[in-house]
């Protein structure tokens, strides 16, 4: 209505000046124009356009006011209706009426439309056609923002930067937008002083005041301004949104790390992890290092062990400090391995040397037959002939020559001396066995098998003969050769005195698993039961044996026994409790105790709603209630099942079950 009023006022002015006398044709077209404007302002663009098109097709002069206005409105109608020719009409208006008071309005309207629809190149085209000097001062802030933002979205960062900068000079609702994006571009370009200047101006801003502290904390970290980082970061952490809190905690921790305030660094780096932050290997290293520095060695071990197969300086330092943590917690074997990895990593030759020497010392102190400290010390002195540890290394080396544990060389020496005497045969049996163990621990199973069989060529000592068969069985099991595994375990058990060895109990466990893997569930049950008779109940191995015993009873249809052992298993804090609970519920069904089955299934779906067995359990629960005649409850469950698990393989069955229930109820559904 306002536009129509303006037109009438303008026409009246022309008339009073004696410009022209309105003809009946013009009066009719004026009515059409006013009606079309009303339709346009009511949002009826298609209907409005009919009138504007009629006006544009009339005999009025092209430069007449009505045609000029109609051309403008036709373009807007086409634009809002998303007609393909909308841009053509806008261009036509702009070119035909370059002096029109609506020329700039047309460009701004088109730009706004394209901006709202994220067609940023079009925004640049239409706003860019306007001379910046002609833009009203009240509109300049918005003009510069939309043009700058569109350039940014069109990947023209340089133009966007300049326009955002210009926009910072104009007051208004978009001034904070200009400052934020100008600061953001400076941040991305690592122009941190400029970014800080803009972000500080946004402190307390309703729209961006909550975002800029994240930028500032990142900048202060990158520029090493630790005091500022801690000031901004600790205040920010108190109000940070959940998705950003972990990142903020990490930055604060990194700040304290650079300050060497290890305790505070540990607090915030652990908070970063607790808040769900994703740790890269460098993050694990820093967390491990600060925990090491404050004497929390077990936790430091966990962090350092997240770093795998790195041969660079980071890996070297991680392995070295990991080794020291192991030493301080009495884990010498693990420390030895970690020192070795440190000696093979990084560019710090001094650290390599020190790590290698510590590795050699631990090899010397080791009570296992797996190491060759004589060769290690020889290698150390060869690699570092001028080492500060030279004298101490030579002392170790002198002792090692007296009591060599080089089993391969020992075997060659024994063979060269001859195996005619029982003493030499017994020595060969022993060193061949220990050499086999070395190969086994190196996962060199063919070599280990060969050495264990060589040891058995001279079975003088029952202990080593038993153990050779034990490890041969272990190799066979790991290679899925279950028949050979059972054969070797049988030989192990047949040797007098094998029952006194610590490996005997484990052999029963392994034997049970071999039968289980062969699907010989009867013998598996017998063997697992024997193992449990002598095992300490509640241990990880015993718990697992109970579960497999229950499975064996289940597979041999001894459901009552299976229920007993599933129940015993579930009485402890164990893994796979959902599996055991589901299996037990099936057993209740198989022994025709549907009420107990229903109770067990109810407990399962409540206790383990996210279990892989929850879907099957829920369906089974519905069937169980049907069997109990509790059709109303069964109906509820099946309806919930179909709704909650639409992709389940049992959905069809659930529909069938509902059909049976409805038929029983006389329900036509």
C-alpha positions in Angstrom: 0.0 0.0 0.0 2.8 2.4 0.8 4.4 1.9 -2.7 1.0 2.5 -4.3 0.5 5.7 -2.2 3.9 7.0 -3.3 2.9 6.4 -6.9 -0.4 8.2 -6.5 1.3 11.1 -4.8 3.9 11.3 -7.6 1.3 11.1 -10.3 -0.7 13.9 -8.5 2.3 16.1 -8.5 2.9 15.6 -12.2 -0.8 16.4 -12.8 -0.7 19.6 -10.7 2.3 20.8 -12.7 0.4 20.4 -15.9 2.6 17.7 -17.2 -0.2 15.6 -18.7 -3.9 14.9 -18.6 -4.6 11.2 -17.5 -6.3 9.3 -20.3 -8.8 6.5 -19.7 -6.1 4.0 -20.8 -3.7 5.3 -18.3 -6.3 5.3 -15.6 -7.0 1.6 -16.3 -3.3 0.7 -16.3 -2.8 2.7 -13.0 -5.5 0.5 -11.4 -3.9 -2.6 -12.7 -0.6 -1.4 -11.3 -2.0 -0.6 -7.9 -3.8 -4.0 -7.7 -0.6 -5.8 -8.7 1.4 -3.9 -6.0 -1.1 -4.9 -3.4 -0.8 -8.6 -4.5 3.0 -8.3 -4.4 3.0 -6.9 -0.9 0.7 -9.7 0.2 3.3 -12.2 -1.1 1.1 -13.3 -4.1 4.0 -13.0 -6.6 2.5 -15.1 -9.4 -0.7 -13.2 -9.4 1.0 -9.9 -9.1 3.3 -10.7 -12.1 0.3 -11.1 -14.4 -0.6 -7.4 -13.9 3.0 -6.3 -14.3 3.4 -8.3 -17.5 0.2 -6.7 -18.8 1.6 -3.3 -18.1 4.9 -4.1 -19.8 3.1 -5.3 -22.9 1.0 -2.1 -23.1 1.6 0.7 -25.5 2.9 2.9 -22.8 6.4 4.4 -23.6 9.3 2.3 -22.4 10.6 5.1 -20.2 7.2 5.7 -18.6 6.9 5.6 -14.9 4.5 2.6 -14.9 6.7 0.5 -17.2 9.7 1.3 -15.2 8.0 0.3 -11.9 6.4 -2.8 -13.5 9.8 -3.9 -14.9 11.2 -3.6 -11.3 8.4 -5.5 -9.8 8.4 -8.2 -12.5 12.0 -8.9 -11.8 11.3 -9.2 -8.1 8.3 -11.5 -8.7 10.5 -13.8 -10.9 13.2 -13.8 -8.3 10.9 -14.7 -5.4 9.2 -17.3 -7.5 12.7 -18.7 -8.4 11.9 -18.4 -12.1 14.8 -19.2 -14.4 14.5 -15.9 -16.1 14.6 -13.8 -12.9 18.2 -12.8 -13.5 17.4 -11.8 -17.0 14.6 -9.5 -15.8 16.8 -8.0 -13.2 19.5 -7.3 -15.7 17.0 -5.9 -18.2 15.7 -3.5 -15.5 19.2 -2.4 -14.5 20.3 -1.8 -18.1 17.0 -0.2 -19.3 16.6 2.1 -16.4 20.1 3.0 -15.2 18.9 6.3 -13.7 16.0 4.8 -11.9 15.7 5.5 -8.2 15.1 1.8 -7.8 18.3 0.8 -9.6 20.3 0.4 -6.4 17.3 -1.2 -4.6 17.0 -3.8 -7.3 20.7 -4.7 -6.9 20.4 -4.9 -3.1 17.2 -6.9 -3.3 18.7 -9.4 -5.7 21.9 -9.6 -3.6 19.8 -10.2 -0.4 17.9 -13.0 -2.1 21.1 -14.7 -3.3 22.8 -14.1 0.1 19.9 -15.8 1.9 20.1 -18.7 -0.5 24.0 -18.9 -0.2 24.7 -18.2 -3.8 27.6 -16.0 -2.9 29.1 -15.5 -6.4 25.7 -13.9 -7.4 25.9 -11.7 -4.4 29.3 -10.5 -5.4 28.0 -9.8 -8.9 25.0 -7.7 -7.8 26.5 -5.8 -4.8 29.8 -5.4 -6.7 27.9 -3.4 -9.4 27.0 -0.7 -6.9 29.5 2.1 -6.5 30.5 2.1 -2.9 30.3 5.9 -2.8 26.6 5.7 -3.7 25.7 3.4 -0.8 23.8 5.1 2.0 25.8 5.5 5.2 23.1 3.7 7.2 23.5 0.7 4.9 27.2 0.6 4.5 28.0 -1.7 7.4 25.6 -4.3 6.1 26.7 -3.7 2.5 30.4 -4.3 3.3 29.6 -7.4 5.4 27.5 -9.2 2.8 29.9 -8.4 0.0 32.9 -9.3 2.1 31.3 -12.5 3.4 30.3 -13.5 -0.1 33.9 -13.0 -1.3 35.1 -15.2 1.6 32.7 -17.9 0.8 33.8 -17.7 -2.9 37.4 -18.3 -1.7 38.6 -14.8 -2.6 40.1 -14.2 0.8 42.1 -11.1 -0.1 39.1 -9.1 -1.2 37.1 -10.4 1.7 39.9 -9.2 4.1 39.9 -5.7 2.6 36.2 -5.3 2.8 35.9 -6.7 6.3 38.6 -4.2 7.3 36.6 -1.3 5.7 33.5 -2.5 7.5 35.1 -2.2 10.9 34.9 1.6 10.5 31.1 1.7 10.3 28.9 1.5 13.4 25.9 -0.7 13.4 24.8 -4.3 14.0 27.3 -5.7 11.5 30.4 -4.0 13.0 31.0 -7.0 15.3 30.7 -9.3 12.3 33.4 -7.4 10.4 35.7 -7.5 13.4 35.2 -11.2 13.9 35.8 -12.2 10.3 38.6 -9.8 9.8 40.2 -11.3 13.0 39.5 -14.9 11.8 41.2 -14.2 8.4 44.2 -12.8 10.2 44.3 -15.8 12.5 44.2 -18.2 9.5 47.1 -16.2 8.0 49.0 -16.4 11.2 48.8 -12.6 11.6 48.3 -13.0 15.3 48.7 -9.4 16.5 46.0 -8.2 14.1 43.7 -11.1 15.2 44.2 -10.4 18.9 43.4 -6.7 18.3 40.1 -7.6 16.7 39.1 -10.4 19.1 39.8 -8.2 22.1 37.3 -5.6 20.8 34.7 -8.4 20.8 34.9 -9.1 24.5 31.4 -9.2 25.9 29.8 -9.1 22.4 26.5 -10.9 22.5 27.2 -12.8 19.3 31.0 -13.4 19.2 32.1 -12.7 22.8 31.7 -16.4 23.7 33.8 -17.5 20.7 36.8 -15.2 20.6 38.4 -16.6 23.8 38.9 -19.9 22.0 40.9 -18.0 19.3 42.8 -16.0 21.9 43.9 -19.1 23.8 45.1 -20.7 20.6 47.0 -17.6 19.6 48.7 -17.2 23.0 49.7 -20.8 22.9 51.2 -20.4 19.4 53.0 -17.2 20.3 54.3 -18.5 23.6 52.5 -15.9 25.7 51.9 -18.4 28.5 50.7 -16.0 31.2 48.0 -14.7 28.8 47.1 -18.3 27.7 46.6 -19.4 31.3 44.6 -16.2 32.2 42.2 -16.6 29.2 42.2 -20.4 29.2 41.3 -21.0 32.9 38.5 -18.4 32.7 37.3 -20.0 29.5 37.3 -23.5 30.8 34.7 -22.6 33.5 32.2 -21.7 30.8 33.3 -23.7 27.8 30.8 -25.7 26.0 31.2 -29.5 26.3 32.5 -29.9 22.7 35.3 -27.4 23.3 36.2 -28.0 27.0 38.6 -30.7 26.2 40.5 -28.5 23.7 40.7 -25.7 26.2 42.0 -28.0 29.0 44.7 -29.3 26.6 45.9 -25.8 25.8 46.1 -24.9 29.6 48.0 -28.2 30.1 50.4 -27.3 27.3 51.0 -23.9 28.9 51.9 -25.4 32.2 54.0 -28.0 30.4 56.1 -25.1 28.8 56.4 -23.6 32.2 57.6 -27.0 33.6 54.9 -26.9 36.2 54.5 -30.6 35.9 51.8 -31.1 38.5 49.5 -28.5 37.0 50.2 -29.7 33.5 49.2 -33.2 34.5 46.0 -32.0 36.0 44.8 -30.3 32.8 46.2 -32.8 30.4 44.3 -35.5 32.3 41.2 -33.3 32.3 41.6 -33.0 28.5 41.5 -36.8 28.3 38.7 -37.2 30.8 36.6 -34.7 28.8 36.8 -36.8 25.7 39.7 -35.2 23.9 41.3 -37.2 21.2 45.0 -37.8 21.9 47.6 -38.0 19.2 50.9 -39.7 19.9 52.6 -36.4 20.8 49.8 -35.8 23.3 50.3 -39.2 24.9 54.0 -38.4 25.2 53.4 -35.1 27.0 50.9 -36.7 29.3 53.3 -39.6 30.0 56.2 -37.2 30.6 54.4 -35.0 33.2 53.1 -38.1 35.0 56.7 -39.4 35.0 58.0 -36.1 36.4 55.5 -36.2 39.4 56.3 -39.9 40.1 53.0 -41.5 38.9 54.9 -44.2 37.0 52.2 -46.7 36.4 50.0 -44.1 34.7 53.0 -42.8 32.8 53.6 -46.3 31.5 50.0 -46.4 30.1 50.5 -43.1 28.3 53.9 -43.9 26.9 52.7 -47.3 25.6 50.2 -45.5 23.3 53.3 -44.5 21.2 54.0 -47.2 18.6 56.8 -47.8 16.2 58.4 -44.4 16.1 62.0 -44.1 15.2 62.2 -40.3 15.6 63.3 -38.1 18.6 59.8 -38.3 20.1 59.8 -42.0 20.0 63.4 -42.2 21.5 62.5 -40.0 24.4 59.2 -41.8 25.0 60.9 -45.2 25.0 63.7 -44.0 27.3 61.3 -42.6 29.9 59.1 -45.6 29.6 62.0 -47.8 30.4 62.8 -45.7 33.5 59.2 -46.0 34.6 59.4 -49.8 34.3 62.6 -49.8 36.3 61.1 -47.7 39.1 58.2 -50.1 39.3 60.4 -53.2 39.3 59.5 -54.4 35.7 63.0 -55.1 34.5 62.1 -57.2 31.4 59.8 -54.5 30.1 62.4 -51.8 30.9 65.0 -53.7 28.9 62.8 -53.9 25.9 62.0 -50.2 26.1 65.7 -49.2 26.5 66.5 -51.2 23.4 63.9 -49.4 21.4 65.3 -46.1 22.7 68.8 -47.1 21.6 67.5 -47.7 18.1 65.6 -44.5 17.7 66.2 -40.7 17.4 69.2 -38.6 16.6 70.4 -38.0 20.1 73.6 -40.1 20.2 74.2 -39.6 23.9 70.7 -40.8 24.7 71.1 -43.8 22.3 74.4 -44.7 24.1 72.9 -44.4 27.6 69.8 -46.5 26.5 71.9 -49.2 25.0 74.1 -49.5 28.1 71.1 -49.8 30.3 69.7 -52.4 28.0 72.9 -54.4 28.3 72.9 -54.1 32.1 69.4 -55.4 32.3 70.3 -58.3 30.0 73.1 -59.2 32.3 70.7 -59.1 35.4 68.0 -61.0 33.6 67.2 -64.4 35.0 65.6 -65.7 31.8 67.4 -67.7 29.2 66.3 -65.4 26.4 69.1 -62.9 26.3 72.7 -63.0 25.1 74.3 -60.3 27.3 77.8 -61.3 26.2 77.1 -60.3 22.6 75.2 -57.2 23.7 78.1 -55.9 25.6 80.5 -56.8 22.8 78.2 -54.9 20.4 77.9 -51.9 22.8 81.7 -51.6 23.0 82.0 -51.9 19.3 79.4 -49.1 18.7 80.7 -46.8 21.4 84.4 -47.5 21.9 85.0 -44.2 23.7 81.9 -44.4 25.9 82.0 -43.1 29.4 80.6 -46.5 30.4 83.6 -48.3 28.8 85.2 -49.4 32.0 82.0 -50.7 33.6 81.0 -52.5 30.4 84.3 -54.3 30.3 83.7 -55.5 33.9 80.4 -56.9 32.9 81.9 -58.5 29.8 84.6 -60.3 31.9 81.9 -61.9 34.1 79.8 -62.9 31.1 82.6 -64.9 29.5 82.7 -67.0 32.7 79.1 -68.0 32.5 77.8 -67.7 28.9 74.2 -68.4 28.2 74.6 -68.4 24.4 72.5 -71.5 23.9 73.1 -71.7 20.1 76.8 -71.5 20.6 76.6 -73.9 23.5 74.7 -76.5 21.4 77.4 -76.3 18.7 80.1 -76.7 21.3 78.4 -79.7 22.8 77.9 -81.3 19.4 81.5 -80.8 18.6 82.5 -82.4 21.9 80.3 -85.4 21.2 77.1 -86.7 22.5 78.2 -90.1 23.6 78.1 -89.4 27.3 74.8 -89.0 29.3 76.2 -85.8 30.8 76.6 -84.2 27.4 73.2 -85.5 26.3 71.6 -84.0 29.4 73.3 -80.7 28.8 72.2 -80.7 25.1 68.6 -81.5 26.2 68.6 -78.5 28.4 70.2 -75.9 26.1 68.1 -77.1 23.1 65.0 -76.7 25.2 66.0 -73.1 26.3 66.9 -72.3 22.7 63.4 -73.5 21.7 61.8 -71.2 24.3 63.8 -68.3 22.8 62.4 -69.1 19.3 58.9 -69.5 20.8 58.9 -66.1 22.4 60.1 -64.6 19.2 57.0 -66.3 17.5 59.4 -68.4 15.4 57.3 -71.5 15.8 59.0 -73.7 13.2 62.4 -73.0 14.7 61.0 -73.6 18.2 59.4 -76.9 17.2 62.7 -78.1 15.7 64.6 -77.2 18.9 62.1 -78.8 21.2 62.2 -82.0 19.2 66.0 -81.9 19.4 65.7 -81.6 23.1 63.5 -84.7 23.2 66.1 -86.7 21.3 67.7 -87.0 24.7 64.9 -87.2 27.3 67.0 -87.7 30.3 65.5 -85.0 32.5 61.8 -85.5 33.0 61.2 -81.7 33.7 62.7 -80.6 30.4 61.1 -83.5 28.5 57.7 -82.5 30.0 58.1 -78.9 29.2 59.2 -79.6 25.6 55.9 -81.5 25.0 54.0 -78.7 26.7 55.4 -76.0 24.4 55.0 -78.3 21.3 51.3 -78.5 22.3 51.2 -74.7 22.6 52.7 -74.3 19.1 50.3 -76.8 17.6 47.3 -75.0 19.3 48.4 -71.7 18.0 48.6 -73.2 14.5 45.1 -74.6 14.8 46.4 -78.2 14.8 44.3 -79.4 17.6 44.9 -83.1 17.1 48.6 -82.6 17.5 48.1 -80.3 20.5 46.1 -83.0 22.2 48.7 -85.6 21.4 51.5 -83.5 22.9 49.5 -82.6 26.0 48.9 -86.4 26.4 52.6 -87.0 26.3 53.2 -84.1 28.7 50.8 -85.7 31.2 52.2 -89.1 30.8 55.7 -88.2 32.0 56.2 -88.8 35.7 56.4 -85.6 37.8 54.6 -83.4 35.2 51.7 -83.0 37.6 54.0 -81.1 40.0 54.9 -78.5 37.4 53.3 -75.1 37.4 52.4 -75.6 33.7 50.2 -78.6 34.5 47.1 -76.7 35.5 47.4 -74.5 32.4 47.8 -77.7 30.3 44.3 -78.8 31.4 42.9 -75.4 30.4 44.7 -75.7 27.0 43.5 -79.2 26.6 39.9 -78.2 27.3 40.2 -75.5 24.7 41.6 -77.9 22.1 38.6 -80.2 22.6 36.3 -77.2 22.5 37.9 -76.0 19.2 37.4 -79.4 17.8 33.7 -79.3 18.8 34.3 -82.3 21.0 32.2 -80.8 23.7 31.9 -83.9 25.9 35.6 -84.2 26.4 35.9 -80.4 26.6 33.4 -80.4 29.5 35.3 -83.1 31.3 38.6 -81.4 30.9 37.4 -77.9 32.0 35.8 -79.5 35.1 39.2 -81.1 36.0 40.9 -77.7 35.5 38.4 -76.0 37.8 38.8 -78.6 40.5 42.4 -77.5 40.9 42.3 -73.9 39.8 41.8 -70.8 42.0 38.2 -69.8 41.4 37.6 -66.2 40.5 40.8 -65.8 38.4 40.5 -64.7 34.8 41.5 -68.2 33.6 39.0 -69.9 35.9 36.2 -67.6 35.0 36.8 -68.3 31.3 36.9 -72.0 31.9 33.6 -71.8 33.8 32.0 -70.1 30.8 33.4 -72.6 28.3 32.3 -75.4 30.6 28.8 -74.0 30.6 29.0 -73.7 26.7 30.1 -77.3 26.5 27.2 -78.5 28.6 24.9 -76.4 26.5 26.2 -78.0 23.3 25.7 -81.5 24.7 22.1 -80.7 25.8 23.0 -80.9 29.5 21.0 -77.7 30.2 20.7 -78.0 33.9 24.5 -78.2 34.3 24.8 -75.3 31.8 22.5 -73.2 33.9 24.5 -74.0 37.0 27.8 -72.8 35.5 26.3 -69.8 33.7 24.8 -68.7 37.0 28.1 -69.2 38.8 29.9 -67.2 36.1 27.3 -64.4 36.3 27.9 -64.2 40.0 31.3 -62.6 39.5 32.5 -59.4 37.9 33.2 -60.8 34.5 33.3 -59.9 30.8 30.7 -61.4 28.4 28.1 -61.3 31.2 25.5 -60.4 28.6 26.4 -63.5 26.5 26.2 -65.8 29.6 22.9 -64.2 30.6 21.4 -64.8 27.2 22.7 -68.4 27.0 21.2 -69.1 30.4 17.8 -67.8 29.3 17.9 -70.1 26.4 18.6 -73.0 28.7 15.6 -72.1 30.8 13.5 -72.3 27.7 15.0 -75.7 26.8 14.2 -77.2 30.2 10.6 -75.9 29.9 10.9 -73.2 32.6 9.4 -70.3 30.6 8.8 -68.1 33.7 12.5 -68.3 34.6 13.3 -67.7 31.0 11.1 -64.6 30.9 12.6 -63.3 34.1 16.1 -63.9 32.8 15.4 -62.1 29.6 13.8 -59.2 31.4 16.9 -58.9 33.5 19.2 -59.1 30.5 17.5 -56.3 28.4 17.3 -54.0 31.4 21.0 -54.7 32.5 22.5 -54.7 29.0 20.3 -52.6 26.8 23.1 -52.0 24.3 24.3 -55.6 24.1 24.6 -57.4 20.8 22.2 -59.9 22.3 19.6 -57.4 23.3 17.7 -57.6 20.0 17.4 -61.4 20.1 16.7 -61.3 23.8 13.8 -58.9 23.4 12.3 -61.0 20.6 12.7 -64.2 22.7 11.0 -62.3 25.6 7.9 -61.7 23.5 7.7 -65.4 22.5 8.2 -66.4 26.1 5.3 -64.3 27.3 3.2 -65.8 24.5 4.0 -69.3 25.8 3.1 -68.2 29.3 -0.2 -66.9 27.9 0.6 -63.3 28.8 -0.5 -62.1 25.4 -1.0 -58.5 26.4 2.6 -58.2 27.6 3.8 -60.1 24.6 1.8 -57.7 22.3 3.5 -54.7 24.0 7.0 -56.3 23.6 6.4 -57.2 19.9 5.1 -53.7 19.1 8.1 -52.1 20.9 10.5 -54.6 19.1 9.1 -53.7 15.6 9.4 -50.0 16.5 12.9 -50.1 18.1 14.6 -52.7 15.8 13.0 -52.2 12.3 16.0 -53.7 10.6 16.1 -56.9 12.7 15.9 -60.3 11.0 13.1 -61.1 13.5 10.7 -58.2 12.5 8.8 -60.5 10.2 8.4 -63.1 12.9 7.3 -60.4 15.3 4.5 -59.4 12.9 3.5 -63.0 12.6 3.4 -63.3 16.4 1.3 -60.2 16.6 -1.1 -61.7 14.1 -1.4 -64.8 16.2 -2.1 -62.8 19.3 -4.8 -60.7 17.5 -6.4 -63.8 16.1 -6.6 -65.2 19.5 -8.1 -62.0 20.8 -10.6 -61.9 17.8 -9.0 -58.6 16.7 -9.4 -58.1 12.9 -6.0 -56.3 12.8 
